[in-house]
Amino acid sequence: MNKFIIETYGCQMNIADSELVATILKDAGYFEADSIEDADIIIFNTCSVRQHAEERVKGRISNEQARKKNKSDLVIGVMGCMAQRMKEELIALNIGVDFIVGVDQYHNIPEIIESKSTINADFNSAEVYHNIYPTRKGNFNAFVTIMRGCNNFCTYCIVPYVRGRERSRPLDEILREVRLAGEEGFKDITLLGQNVNSYSFDGIKFPQLMQKVSDIDTIKRIRFVTSHPKDLSDDLIEVMAANERICKHVHLPLQSGDDEILRRMNRGYTASHYRGIIDKLRRAMPNIGLTTDVIVGFPGETEEQYRKTYDLMKEVEYDYAFMYKYSPRTGTKAADFAEQVPEEVRLSRLKEIIELQREITLQKFRSQIGSIKEVYVENVSKKSAEELSGKTEDFKIAVFKGDKSLIGSFVNIEITDATSGTLIGRKV
């Protein structure tokens, strides 16, 4: 009963948390299994942002429950946002869950497994997992958590209710984790937080943190997510523009282009303010890559309000966008709002912006034909064993013909073609 495996769903924060829990378990004497079939303990690290994510995990747990008939001592646990939100309900579903552990109780996972206790999901507003430095798989991209929780309470979002209040990790622990990642061979670091722009520890703000991280010379590229528009500062833009190690890419969620919808979402900014940030970013870094999140069909959204979102997307011309139709989440304010937009209207609007963004992305990618791009080579291409795949500094997938020996290195390629999701090039 000492082999575990963690199956991860959701965002980069969950990936980082899975690495954290794996380290806690290994320090307690457990071993990571090579496959789910070989595991004595299966832990599902879950997401609650959308109902579909939860239903998917329930299905997976049910599938693994069937294996208990042949392996009666198999233990199944659930951690993460879904565990925090559902707690007793997950046990009551009788789908095979043996224990539930919330986002602030990962320290206790070994004890929970040993004692066969069922639920430990109390919040701890001070928990930042001091001096635990995750064991990572692979050697390309490392996610480093700089803060936990969220204070924004967007009316459509469940995160503050399942992640707790915002708190920042000590600066020295972040810098040590980045240094360790660099020593392990990781060249691409992503700093994580629900709103990295609000990082604050002992007078150190996010721009100063970025500067200090960029001084670590074993790291080649530094990224960050997620950046809230209401808190993105001029100081951060200045640090980004001046520092070669900080990637010229920002993921800046728009959500809506209409001020009234933004107010009802509790986003804390206007469309005009958002446009101003985009202008500042592009003046400071003309070739910056911009990506975003957009929600259509928010309760009460009229056709005119939706058109403002469509027009702003057309105006900004994002490199890429993650687009969703609004889905009510039980426990959020917006789920109880009147004027829920009909499903067919939400789907129609989503389809339209997806088509718009596909055209923009194709145009943006094709505009790079003829340019030279540096690619961090990460793997063999999924579509061809003769091609390699990696990311550019501005967060675009690029493929080119090359030998596997180049994996893990930085290669310059000339862009010769593009699709609406991939740059195609040749090594130069």
C-alpha positions in Angstrom: 0.0 0.0 0.0 2.7 2.5 -0.8 2.4 3.2 -4.5 0.4 6.3 -5.5 -0.5 8.1 -8.7 -2.1 11.5 -9.2 -4.4 12.2 -12.1 -4.7 16.0 -12.7 -7.5 18.0 -14.2 -7.8 21.8 -14.8 -5.4 24.6 -14.7 -1.6 25.1 -14.3 -2.2 25.7 -10.6 -3.5 22.1 -10.3 -0.5 20.8 -12.1 1.7 22.6 -9.6 -0.4 21.3 -6.7 0.0 17.7 -8.0 3.8 18.1 -8.0 3.5 19.5 -4.4 1.5 16.6 -3.2 3.7 14.1 -4.9 6.7 15.6 -3.0 4.8 15.4 0.3 4.0 11.7 -0.3 7.5 10.8 -1.3 8.9 12.5 1.8 6.5 10.4 3.8 7.9 7.2 2.3 5.5 6.6 -0.6 6.5 5.8 -4.2 5.1 7.1 -7.4 3.6 4.3 -9.5 4.5 4.0 -13.2 0.8 3.5 -14.2 -2.7 3.7 -12.7 -2.9 -0.1 -12.9 0.2 -0.4 -10.7 -1.1 2.1 -8.1 -2.3 1.2 -4.6 -3.6 4.8 -4.1 -5.2 6.9 -6.9 -5.7 10.6 -6.2 -7.8 12.7 -8.5 -6.7 16.4 -8.5 -9.9 18.1 -9.6 -11.3 21.3 -11.2 -14.6 23.0 -10.4 -14.6 25.9 -12.8 -17.3 24.3 -15.0 -19.8 21.5 -14.4 -18.4 19.5 -17.2 -15.1 19.2 -15.5 -16.7 17.7 -12.4 -18.9 15.3 -14.3 -15.8 14.0 -16.2 -14.0 13.3 -12.9 -17.1 11.5 -11.4 -17.0 9.2 -14.5 -13.3 8.5 -14.0 -13.8 7.7 -10.3 -16.7 5.3 -11.1 -14.5 3.5 -13.7 -11.8 3.0 -11.1 -14.3 1.8 -8.5 -14.9 -1.2 -10.6 -11.3 -2.3 -10.2 -11.8 -2.6 -6.4 -13.6 -5.9 -7.1 -10.2 -7.3 -8.0 -8.1 -5.1 -5.8 -10.0 -4.7 -2.5 -7.3 -2.6 -0.8 -7.2 0.0 -3.6 -7.6 3.5 -2.1 -9.2 6.4 -4.1 -8.9 10.0 -3.0 -10.1 13.3 -4.3 -8.2 16.6 -3.8 -8.4 20.1 -5.3 -11.3 22.4 -6.0 -14.0 19.8 -6.5 -13.1 18.1 -3.2 -13.3 21.5 -1.5 -16.6 22.4 -3.0 -18.5 19.1 -2.7 -17.0 17.4 0.4 -19.6 15.1 2.0 -21.6 15.1 -1.3 -18.7 13.3 -3.0 -18.7 10.5 -0.4 -22.5 10.3 -0.5 -22.5 9.7 -4.2 -21.0 6.2 -3.4 -18.8 6.1 -6.5 -15.8 4.7 -4.7 -14.2 7.8 -3.0 -12.3 6.8 0.2 -11.0 10.2 1.2 -11.4 14.0 0.5 -8.7 16.5 1.0 -9.1 20.3 0.5 -6.6 22.7 -1.0 -5.1 23.9 2.4 -4.7 20.4 3.9 -2.2 18.7 1.5 0.3 18.5 4.4 -2.0 15.9 6.0 -2.4 13.6 3.0 0.0 10.9 4.4 -1.9 10.9 7.7 -5.3 10.8 6.0 -4.2 7.8 4.0 -2.8 6.0 7.0 -5.7 6.7 9.3 -8.3 6.2 6.6 -10.0 9.4 7.7 -12.6 10.5 5.2 -12.7 14.3 4.9 -10.2 17.0 5.7 -11.1 20.2 3.9 -10.8 23.0 6.4 -9.5 26.3 5.0 -6.3 27.7 6.4 -5.8 31.4 5.3 -2.1 31.3 6.2 -1.2 28.1 4.3 1.4 28.6 1.5 3.2 25.3 2.0 6.5 26.7 3.4 9.7 25.2 2.2 8.2 22.4 0.1 10.0 22.3 -3.3 8.1 20.1 -5.8 9.6 17.1 -7.6 8.8 17.7 -11.2 8.4 15.4 -14.2 10.2 16.3 -17.4 12.7 19.0 -17.8 11.2 21.8 -19.9 8.5 23.9 -18.3 8.3 24.5 -14.5 5.3 26.0 -12.8 6.1 28.0 -9.6 3.3 29.0 -7.4 3.8 32.6 -6.0 0.5 33.0 -4.3 -2.7 31.1 -3.4 -6.4 32.0 -3.2 -8.3 34.9 -4.7 -10.0 38.0 -3.3 -11.8 39.2 -6.5 -15.1 37.4 -6.3 -16.1 37.7 -9.9 -19.8 36.8 -9.9 -19.5 33.9 -12.3 -16.4 32.3 -10.7 -16.3 29.6 -8.0 -12.5 29.9 -7.4 -12.6 32.2 -4.3 -15.0 29.8 -2.6 -12.9 26.7 -3.2 -9.4 28.2 -3.1 -9.8 30.6 -0.1 -8.5 34.1 0.4 -5.4 35.5 -1.3 -2.0 35.1 0.3 1.5 35.5 -1.1 4.5 33.2 -0.7 7.7 34.6 0.8 10.0 36.0 -1.7 13.0 33.9 -0.6 11.1 30.6 -1.1 10.0 31.6 -4.6 13.5 32.5 -5.6 14.9 29.3 -4.1 12.3 27.2 -6.0 13.2 29.0 -9.3 16.9 28.4 -8.6 16.3 24.7 -7.9 14.3 24.4 -11.1 17.1 26.0 -13.1 19.7 23.7 -11.6 17.4 20.7 -12.6 17.6 21.9 -16.2 14.3 23.8 -16.5 14.7 26.8 -18.8 11.1 28.0 -19.0 9.5 29.1 -15.8 5.8 30.2 -15.3 4.9 32.1 -12.1 1.4 31.1 -11.0 -1.4 32.9 -9.1 -5.1 33.5 -9.5 -4.1 37.2 -9.9 -0.3 37.5 -10.0 -0.5 41.3 -10.3 -1.7 41.5 -6.7 1.4 39.6 -5.3 2.7 41.4 -2.2 5.1 40.2 0.5 7.0 42.4 2.9 6.8 45.4 0.6 7.8 43.4 -2.5 5.2 43.8 -5.3 4.9 41.7 -8.5 7.2 43.9 -10.7 10.0 43.7 -8.2 9.5 39.9 -7.9 9.7 39.6 -11.7 13.0 41.6 -11.7 14.5 39.4 -9.0 13.5 36.2 -10.7 14.9 37.4 -14.0 18.3 37.9 -12.3 18.6 34.1 -11.9 20.9 33.3 -14.9 20.1 29.6 -15.2 16.6 30.5 -16.4 16.1 31.5 -20.1 12.4 32.4 -20.2 10.0 33.7 -17.6 6.2 33.7 -18.0 3.3 34.4 -15.6 -0.5 33.8 -15.4 -3.0 35.0 -14.7 -2.8 38.8 -15.0 -5.9 40.7 -13.9 -6.6 43.9 -15.9 -7.5 46.0 -12.9 -4.1 45.4 -11.3 -1.7 45.4 -14.2 0.7 48.2 -13.5 2.9 50.6 -15.5 5.9 49.3 -13.4 5.2 45.7 -14.6 5.1 46.9 -18.3 8.4 48.7 -17.8 10.1 45.6 -16.2 8.8 43.4 -19.0 10.0 45.7 -21.8 13.5 46.1 -20.3 14.2 42.5 -19.5 15.2 39.9 -22.2 14.4 36.9 -20.0 10.8 37.9 -19.5 8.7 36.6 -22.4 6.8 39.2 -24.4 3.5 37.6 -23.9 0.6 38.5 -21.6 -2.6 36.5 -21.0 -5.1 39.3 -20.1 -8.7 38.1 -19.6 -11.2 40.4 -21.2 -14.4 38.5 -20.4 -16.7 41.2 -21.8 -16.4 44.3 -23.9 -19.4 46.0 -22.3 -19.1 48.1 -19.2 -22.4 47.1 -17.6 -21.7 43.4 -18.1 -18.2 43.9 -16.6 -19.8 45.7 -13.6 -22.3 42.8 -13.1 -19.3 40.4 -13.4 -17.6 42.4 -10.7 -14.4 42.7 -12.8 -13.3 46.1 -11.5 -12.4 47.7 -14.8 -14.1 49.2 -17.9 -13.6 48.5 -21.6 -11.8 51.8 -21.9 -9.4 51.0 -19.1 -8.7 47.6 -20.7 -8.0 49.3 -24.1 -5.6 51.6 -22.3 -3.6 48.7 -21.0 -3.4 47.0 -24.4 -2.2 50.3 -25.9 0.5 50.6 -23.2 1.7 47.0 -23.7 2.0 47.5 -27.5 3.8 50.8 -27.2 6.3 49.3 -24.9 6.6 45.9 -26.7 5.3 46.2 -30.3 5.6 42.5 -31.0 4.0 41.3 -27.8 1.8 38.2 -27.9 -1.7 38.8 -26.4 -4.1 36.1 -25.4 -7.4 36.4 -23.5 -10.5 34.7 -22.0 -14.0 35.7 -23.1 -17.4 34.8 -21.8 -20.6 35.3 -23.9 -24.2 34.9 -22.8 -23.7 36.3 -19.3 -27.1 36.8 -17.6 -28.8 39.8 -19.0 -26.4 40.2 -22.0 -28.2 41.9 -24.8 -27.3 41.6 -28.5 -25.9 45.1 -28.4 -23.7 44.3 -25.3 -22.5 41.1 -27.0 -21.6 43.1 -30.1 -19.3 45.3 -28.0 -17.4 42.2 -27.0 -17.2 41.0 -30.6 -16.1 44.5 -31.8 -13.4 44.7 -29.1 -12.0 41.3 -30.0 -11.9 42.5 -33.6 -10.1 45.7 -32.6 -7.5 44.2 -30.3 -6.7 41.2 -32.6 -5.6 38.7 -30.0 -3.1 36.0 -31.0 -5.4 33.5 -29.4 -8.5 33.4 -27.1 -10.1 30.9 -24.8 -13.8 31.4 -25.4 -16.8 30.1 -23.4 -20.5 30.4 -23.2 -21.6 31.3 -19.7 -22.4 28.3 -17.6 -24.0 28.9 -14.1 -22.0 27.5 -11.2 -23.9 26.8 -8.0 -22.7 28.9 -5.2 -21.8 32.0 -7.3 -23.8 35.2 -7.4 -24.4 35.1 -11.2 -26.1 31.7 -10.9 -29.0 33.4 -9.1 -29.2 36.4 -11.5 -32.4 36.9 -13.4 -32.4 37.1 -17.2 -30.4 34.0 -17.9 -29.6 34.0 -21.6 -31.2 31.1 -23.5 -28.8 28.2 -24.3 -29.3 28.5 -28.1 -28.4 32.2 -27.9 -25.2 31.5 -25.9 -24.2 28.8 -28.3 -24.8 31.0 -31.4 -22.7 33.9 -29.9 -19.9 31.5 -28.9 -19.8 30.0 -32.4 -19.6 33.5 -33.9 -16.6 34.6 -31.8 -14.8 31.3 -32.3 -15.0 31.9 -36.0 -13.9 35.5 -35.7 -10.9 34.5 -33.5 -9.9 31.7 -35.9 -9.7 34.1 -38.7 -7.7 36.6 -36.6 -5.3 33.9 -35.3 -4.6 32.6 -38.8 -3.9 36.2 -40.0 -1.6 36.9 -37.0 0.3 33.6 -37.5 0.7 34.1 -41.3 2.0 37.6 -40.7 5.1 35.9 -39.1 6.0 34.1 -42.3 9.5 35.1 -43.3 10.5 36.0 -39.7 13.1 34.2 -37.6 11.8 32.8 -34.3 13.6 31.2 -31.4 11.9 27.9 -30.4 12.4 26.0 -27.2 12.2 22.5 -28.5 10.1 20.3 -26.2 9.0 17.2 -28.1 8.5 15.3 -31.3 5.5 16.7 -33.2 2.2 14.9 -32.6 1.5 14.8 -36.3 4.9 13.7 -37.7 7.8 11.7 -36.2 10.1 13.7 -38.5 9.2 17.0 -37.0 10.0 18.6 -33.7 7.6 20.9 -31.7 8.2 23.7 -29.3 7.1 27.2 -28.2 8.2 30.6 -29.3 8.9 33.4 -26.8 5.4 34.9 -27.6 3.8 31.6 -26.7 3.1 30.1 -30.1 3.4 26.4 -31.0 6.0 25.9 -33.8 7.0 22.8 -35.7 10.0 22.1 -37.9 12.0 19.2 -39.3 14.9 18.2 -37.1 16.7 15.5 -35.1 15.5 14.4 -31.7 18.9 15.5 -30.3 17.6 19.1 -30.5 14.9 18.4 -27.8 15.6 20.6 -24.8 17.6 23.2 -26.8 16.8 26.6 -28.3 16.7 26.6 -32.0 16.2 29.5 -34.5 13.8 28.7 -37.3 12.5 30.7 -40.3 8.7 30.7 -40.5 7.7 29.3 -43.9 4.0 28.7 -43.3 1.2 28.8 -40.7 -2.1 27.4 -39.7 -4.6 28.9 -37.3 -2.8 27.2 -34.4 0.8 26.4 -35.5 3.8 28.1 -37.0 5.7 26.0 -39.5 9.3 26.6 -40.2 12.8 25.3 -41.1 15.9 25.4 -39.0 18.4 28.1 -39.8 
